Amino acid sequence: GRRREAERKKVAYMHNGPPSDATISEAERKRRAYAADLQEQVRLRDERKAREKAEARAEDEKFLRAQREGDARGKRGGAGEPNRDQYGRKMTTFGQMGGG
């Protein structure tokens, strides 16, 4: 039965090493190809997750850095925050802003 066949294969493997491609059945070739395909899919998924995690971490760091600098949304001036020139100095009069 199956048990005797499995034992025979085990003994043959111990004496002869792994079976050559010529002796492997078609079902075994398909099983190995499927297993290799699954391993590739898992590897690609893990790479994608690691890349997404790194991107999210970089985005969070960028946001936190902007918050620390007081420029959380990329806007400057207005809504209670002073307008600044290109060097970051506060503009105190409307004329400095080019308004007349």
C-alpha positions as CSV (number, residue, x, y, z in Angstrom):
1,G,0.0,0.0,0.0
2,R,0.9,3.6,0.4
3,R,2.9,3.1,3.5
4,R,5.1,0.5,1.9
5,E,5.6,2.7,-1.2
6,A,6.6,5.7,1.0
7,E,9.1,3.5,2.9
8,R,10.6,2.3,-0.4
9,K,11.0,5.8,-1.6
10,K,12.6,6.8,1.7
11,V,15.1,4.0,1.5
12,A,15.9,4.7,-2.2
13,Y,16.5,8.4,-1.3
14,M,18.8,7.4,1.5
15,H,20.9,5.2,-0.9
16,N,20.7,7.1,-4.1
17,G,20.2,10.7,-3.1
18,P,17.5,12.9,-4.5
19,P,15.7,11.6,-7.6
20,S,16.8,13.0,-11.0
21,D,14.5,15.0,-13.2
22,A,13.9,12.0,-15.4
23,T,12.4,9.9,-12.6
24,I,10.2,12.6,-11.1
25,S,6.5,12.2,-12.0
26,E,4.5,14.9,-13.8
27,A,2.5,15.5,-10.6
28,E,5.6,16.0,-8.6
29,R,6.9,18.5,-11.2
30,K,3.6,20.4,-11.0
31,R,3.8,20.4,-7.2
32,R,7.3,21.8,-7.2
33,A,6.4,24.4,-9.8
34,Y,3.4,25.5,-7.7
35,A,5.5,25.6,-4.5
36,A,8.1,27.8,-6.3
37,D,5.4,30.1,-7.6
38,L,3.9,30.4,-4.1
39,Q,7.3,31.2,-2.7
40,E,7.8,33.9,-5.3
41,Q,4.4,35.4,-4.6
42,V,5.2,35.5,-0.8
43,R,8.6,37.2,-1.5
44,L,7.0,39.8,-3.8
45,R,4.3,40.5,-1.2
46,D,6.9,40.9,1.6
47,E,8.9,43.3,-0.6
48,R,5.8,45.3,-1.4
49,K,4.8,45.5,2.3
50,A,8.3,46.6,3.3
51,R,8.3,49.3,0.5
52,E,4.9,50.6,1.6
53,K,6.0,50.6,5.2
54,A,9.1,52.6,4.3
55,E,7.1,55.0,2.2
56,A,4.6,55.6,5.0
57,R,7.4,56.1,7.5
58,A,9.1,58.7,5.2
59,E,5.7,60.5,4.7
60,D,5.2,60.6,8.5
61,E,8.7,61.9,9.1
62,K,8.2,64.6,6.4
63,F,4.9,65.7,8.1
64,L,6.5,65.7,11.6
65,R,9.4,67.7,10.3
66,A,7.1,70.3,8.7
67,Q,5.1,70.5,11.9
68,R,8.3,71.2,13.9
69,E,9.2,73.9,11.5
70,G,5.8,75.5,11.8
71,D,4.9,74.9,8.2
72,A,2.6,71.9,8.6
73,R,0.6,72.4,5.4
74,G,3.1,74.1,3.2
75,K,1.3,77.5,3.7
76,R,2.8,80.5,5.2
77,G,1.2,83.6,6.5
78,G,-2.3,84.5,7.2
79,A,-4.7,83.0,9.8
80,G,-2.7,84.5,12.6
81,E,0.7,83.4,11.3
82,P,3.0,86.3,10.1
83,N,3.9,86.6,6.4
84,R,7.5,85.9,5.7
85,D,9.9,86.9,2.9
86,Q,12.1,84.4,1.0
87,Y,14.6,84.3,3.8
88,G,12.1,83.5,6.5
89,R,12.0,87.1,8.0
90,K,8.7,88.5,9.1
91,M,7.3,91.1,6.9
92,T,5.9,93.9,9.0
93,T,4.3,96.2,6.5
94,F,2.0,95.8,3.5
95,G,4.6,97.5,1.4
96,Q,7.1,94.8,2.0
97,M,4.7,92.4,0.6
98,G,4.6,94.2,-2.7
99,G,1.0,95.5,-2.2
100,G,1.5,99.2,-2.8
